[in-house]
């Protein structure tokens, strides 16, 4: 664990991107949000004062067109469809502190303020843009990108339009060297490392000034002194991260949480967050976020996910079919976080049967069942500690040390591997110690020590799995008869060995996970 995390009360600010409200939530949205939730829960577990933000991006040409086709006003449409995301986060047990919508008045005020600040710096000017425009991603594209798009299969090709319009520009070209210097001085700003290399090469090639307003549609935040222009959706959207923590009016909250500790994003929007966003902030004289982590994409049984191909994974259906915690576990265990991965139901079944049911579920069921049977459902008091028992203690503390290190690195799958290695080690300990034989032979003192050791292992396991599978960890915690709530546990103190209370009433109950 990093030294800073041991200071209780220190703030930590984590965000997802704000998702385009006109989209149907899919596995990519769920992945980013669950990953952010895991970090938020972990930092709370470390005693940090966490603020966790998610929300929706509700401006732009596409939603204006969709609303018009439906005979509705854009805000009316946004009000109707935003619940897709709000309800999904409840289903997936997301612990966000705020859900921001870019149509809120607090956000409009923040966007106008940062626009004014940058304009006063001399970094905004009026000009004319002519070129290609990607309607779906609300982004102007280069001729090279346009040629690349033309090589794509028609079903997968974005909607591209030729546009020519008056526009306000941000002097992005001024920030080529400042950005490169910033990347060099802040090596943790872009993660994983190979993503940083991509961004650095892009910036080194030279930056052109960026169009930050539109006149071809009206659904957006107007430029405060020229209402014919609405502010470019990415300039608008990125500002949400500051709006939610008090910018520009609540100095106390803003000082407490800004700069953000980590933005989790998909790799497709890394450039907006790692180039445009820090340049805007530099121009406005505001601190730049500490880390932007860009994760990979999911394919669906080898195919790129696409509405036109009909293979988009509905997170609601997967959560209903397999369970929320199974879905959360699979997404963060299946691949190293940051890389691309392939989704399949067979892979989920493999994780359930091999790790959740046979590993953790089996450990909890057999352990609690023996305490019920041999100790009248009460955690026994340990007697003499043998070397085998101490091996469990040392293995547990080493697993916890590795877990903290991996979580700080945002290496989620490695953290889970360490937890499940310890689960496997504890299952083997049970096999080797054979509590059933100790009971049969009347070796009561030795039996009590073994069952206490297993109970303490389960206590630690329930704490460290909490960020990933919170409902299951809370259930395990309650099965152990713990008096204090799991959410009140704080590392490193809660990670010390020997804190399970003899006399706790345990309950085997239903299995944590069942084989499929």
N, C-alpha and C positions, 0 to 999 in steps of 0.2 A: 504494500500500500504506500502511496506517495505520502510524504510527510504532511503536505498541505491538507489532505483529507482527514487528518486526525484533529483538526481544529473545528470543534463543533460550532455551528452557526454560520460558517463561511458560505456565501451564496454560490449557486451554480445554476446557469441558465442554459437549457437545452431546447432546441426547436426541430420540428419537421419543416419541410417546405409547406407553403400553403397550396392546397390542391385545387386544380381548376374545377370550379363548381359544376361545369357542364359535363364533366366526365362521369362515367359510371365507375364507382370504386372497384379496384381490381387488386390482384395479389401484390403488385408493386407498391400501391398506396399502403396496404396492410404491412408490408415488409418494412418500409421506412418508419412507419408509425410505431410498430412493435419494437423495432431496434431503438428508437428514441425513448420509448417507455421503459425498456430494460435499463438504459443508462440513467434515466431519472430515478427509477426505483433503487438502483445500485447506489447512486450518490446520496439518496436519503438514508440508505442503510449505513452509509459512512458518516452520517451526521451532518450532511450539508443541507443548507437552506435552498431547496431546489425550486426553480420555476420552470415549468414545462409548457411549451406553447405548440399548438397546431391550429389549423384553420383553413379557410377557402379564399381563393383568388376569384373575384366575381366580375371583373371588368374585361373589356376587350371586344373586338369585332365579332368573334365567333358567337359569343352569347347574345350579342345584339341581333345577329342574324337568326339564331335559333329562336329567340323570343318573338321576333317579327313573324317567322314562319308559323309559330304557334298562336299568333294573334294576341300576344301578351307583352307587357312592359318588361324590360330586362330585370328590374328588381323583383317583380312578381315571380318571374321564372326562377331567379336565384333563391328567393324565399322558399319556393316549393322544393327545390332539389338539394339545398344545402343539408337537409335532414339525412340524406344518403350517408354523408360522412359522419355527422353527429351521432346517429344511431349506431353506425358500425363501430365507432370507437367505444361505445358502451358495451356492445357485444364482445369486443376483443379485450375488454378490461383495461382500457387505456386510462392512465392516471393524470391526464393533462390538467393544468391549472387554469388555462384560458383557451378559448376557441375564438380566434379572430376572423372577422369577415372584412374584406377590403371595402365594402359598401358602408361601413360604420362611420359615423361623423368623427370619432376620435382619430380614425385612420386618415380620413381626408385632410384633417388639420395637420397631421404629421407630415404627409406628403407635400402639402403646400409649403410647410415650414422648411423642409430640407431643400425643396426647389428654390425657394427664396434665398436661402443661405448659399447655395452653390452658385446661383446667378449673381449674387453680390460679390462672390469671389472672382467673377469674370470667366467662369467655366461653362456658361450657357450662352448660346447665340442663336439668332434666327437665320435659317438657310433653306435650301431645297434638297429633297431627297428623290432620287430616281433609281429604281432597282427592283430586285425580286423580294417577295414577302411571303414567308411561311405562315399561313393563317392559323394552323393548329398550334404552333409554338409561339405565335405572336412575335416573330423575329424576322428582321431583315437578313438576307443571306447573300453571300458573295457569288460571283459568276462561277467560281470553282465548285462551290457547294451546289449550285443549281445544276451544273453538269453531272455531279455525282448523283443527285436526286433523279435525274433523267435515266440513269442506268438501273434504277431500282425497278422491280416488278410493279406494274400499275396498281395492283391491289394494296401494295405497301407504301406507295409514293405519297408524301404529304401534299396538301393542296397549296400550290404555289401560284402567286399572282404578280403581275408586273404593276408597279405603282410609281406615281410621280406626284409629289405633294410638298407644300411648304412645311417645314419642320423646325422645331427647336433642337439644337444639337448640344451634346455634352462633349467637352474637349478631352475625350479619352486619350487622344494622342499625347497629351501632356504627361500622362501617367505611366508611360512605358518604363522609364528608368526608375521612378519611385516604386512601382510594383515589383520590378525585378529585385530591387534593393530590399524591399519588404520580405519577399519570399526567402531571400538569402539570410536575412536576420531572424526570420521566424520559421524555422524548418518544420514546425508542427502545424503550420496554418492549413496546409492541404494534405489530406491523408486519403488513401494509402500513398506511399512514396511514388509509385509509378504514375499515379494521377497527377501528382505535382510536376513530374517531368513533362507531361503532356501540356499542362498549362504554361509552364515556363517557356517551352518551345513556341507556343502560340504567341505569347507576349513578346518574345525575342524577335519574332518576325515583323514586329511593328504594329502599333494599334492605330486605327482610324477613328475619327470622331464619331460619336454614336447618336443617332436620331432618338430623341426622347419625347416626341409628341406626335399626334396624328390629327389630321383634319378630315379624313375619309370616313370616319364614323364618330359618334358622339357619346357612346357609352363608356364613360371613364371620369376621372377627376379632372376638371378643367384647369388650364393654366390660369392662375389667379388674375392676371392682367390682360389675358387674351382668350376669351371663352370659345373662340373658334377651334382652339387646340385642346385636345385632351391628352393627359400625360401617358406616355408609353407604359404599357402594362407591367413591364419588368421594373422600371423605375418606381412605379406605384407598388408593386407586389413586394419587392425586397425591403421596402421601408416598414413593412408590417412587424418585423422583428423588433424594431425600436418602439413602434406604437404601443405594443403590448406591455412594455415595461416603463411606460410613462412619458415618452418623448412626445411633445416638447415641454409639457407642463409640470409633470411630477418629478422634480429634480431628485428627491430622496429615493424614489423607486428606481429611477433611471441610473443613478449613481450606484445603487446597490447591485443591480443585475447586469448592467452593460459595461463592457462588451460581452456578448454572448460567449459562453464557453465552448459550445459546439453546435453547428448546424449540420444535421443529417440530411443528405440529398441524394437523389439518383445521379448516376454519372452523366446522364443526358443534360442536366442543368448545372453542371459544375462550373462551366465558363461564366454563367451569369453570377454565380456566388463567389467565385475566386478571382474574377477579373473586374466585372462591372461594379459589383457591390463594394469591394474595398476601395476602388477608385472614387466612387460617389462619397464614401465616408471620409477619405483623405481630403477631398475637395471641401467637404463641409466641416473639416476640423474635428471629426469625431473618431473615437477609438474603433479599430477594426476587430471583428470577432477573432477568438483565439484559434479555433479549428473549424474547418469545413471538411466533413468526411463524406466522400462520394462512394456509394456502394454500387454493385453491379446489377444486372438485369436477370430476370427469370425467363427461361424458355419453358414451354409446356410440352413435355415428352419430346424434346428435340426441336420443336418448332417455335419460332418467334411468336410471342403473344400478339394477337391482332383481332379486332372486332370483325373484320371482313372474313377472317378465316374461321370465326366462330369458336375460338379456343381460349377466350378470356376466362380466367378462373375467378369465380365469384367467392369472395372471402366469407360471405354469410353462409353459403352452402357448405364450404369446407369446414367451417367452425361447427356447423350443425351436424355434419356427417361424422367428424372425428373428435370433436370437442375443442374448445378454445385453447386450453393449455397444450394439447397435442399439436395444434396448428402453430402456436407460438414457438414451441420447442423445435418442431421440424424446421421452420424457417431459419432459425439461428444456429441449429446444429448441423444441418445438411451440408453447408458450404462455408469456407472461411469468409467472414464478413468483409465485403469489399469486392469479392470476385463474382462472376456470373454463375448461375446455377440452373439446374433443370428440375422442374416440378413434375412429380408423378404420384399417383395414389399408391402405387406399389412401394415407392420409397417411404412414404408416410407409414404404411403398414409395417415395413421393416424396422423403422425407428420405434414404433409403438411396441412391437413384439420383442425386439431385441434389447431395448434399453429402458423404455418406460414401464412396461408390464413385467418383463423378466428381471430387470435390474432394480429400479427403485420400488416398483409395486411389490415385487416379491420380497424384497428386504423388509419393507414396512409390514406387510401382511404376516410373514413368518415370525418377525420379532415381537410384534404386539400380541400375536396369538399365543406365543410362548409365555409372555408376561401374564396374560390373562389366565392361562392354564396352570402355570407353575407358581405364580406369586399373587394370586387373587386380584389380578388386574392392577397391581400397584408396582411402580418402579422400586426395585429393591435397593438396599444400601450395599455399597461395595465392601469387600473384605480385603484380603491380601491381593496386591496387584502383581501379577506375573509378567515376565518379559513379553509374552504374547499380547497381553492387554496394553502394555506400554507401546508395543509396535503400532497398535491402532491409534493411540494418542499422537505419536510422532507422525504417522501417515496423515492423520487428519489435519494437523497444524501445517504440514508441508503442502497439502492440497489447498488449504486456505491461503497460504502465502502465494502459491502459483495462481490461484483464482484471482486474487486481488491484482496481481501483476498483469494478467491477461485482460482483466476488465479495464484497467487503466489504458491498455494498448488498444482497446476496442476490438479485441480478438475473442469474440464471443464463443465461437466453436471450440477454441482451445480451453476456455474457462469451463465449458460443459464437459469436455473430455476429462479434465482433472477431477471434476465432481464425480463423474461416472466411474472413473478409475477407483476412487475411494469407495463408491458404492459397491463395486465389484470386490474390493479388498475386504470390506465389511461382510459381504455375503460369504466370502471364503473363510473368514474368521469364525463365522457361525458353523460352517461345515467342519472346520478343524476342532473347534471347542465342543461341538455336539452337545448342546444344552439338554437335549432329550435323554442322553445317556447319563449326564450328571444328575438329572432329576431321578432317573431310574435307580441310580446307585446311591442316592441319598447324600450326594456331595453338595449340601445346601450352600455353604459359604462360597464355594467356587461357582456354583450356578448363579448366585446373586451378583457376583462380580462381573461375570460374563454378560448377564442380561442388563446390568447397569451400564456397562461399556457400550453395548449395542444401542441402548436408549440415548446415551450421550452422542453417539455418532449420528443418530437420526435427528437429534436436536440441531446439530451443526448443519447437516444436510438441508433441513427445512429452511434454514436462514439463507444459505447461499443459492438455493434454487428459487428463492422468492422473486427476484427480478424477472426471471424467465417464465415461470409457471406459478403466478401468485396464488391462484385459487387452490391449486393442489398443495402448495407449501403451507398455506393457512390451514387446510384440512389436516395435513400431517401434524402440524403444530398443535392443533386441538386434540388429535388422537393421543398425543403425548401428555395431555393433561396440563399443558403449560398455563400458568395463571396470567402472566402479562401478555399483551397482544404482540403478535409477530412484528407489526409495523413499528413497535416501540424499541425494537432491538437495534443497537448501534455498534458497528465495528469500529475499532478492534476489540473492545471489551467483550461484546457478545460472542466473539470468536475464541475466547479462552476455553480451555478444556476443563470439564468438571462442573458445569453449571446446571446440569439436570438435577431436579430436586427429588430425592428418594421419597416415596409416598405418593407421588403424582398418580392419579387414577388414569389409566390408559384405556383406550377403546379401539379394538381392531376394526370393527365396522365393515363397511363395504371396501372393496379394493380401490386403491388410488387410480389404477389403470387396469383395464382388461385387455387381454390378447384379442386381436382381430382374426 
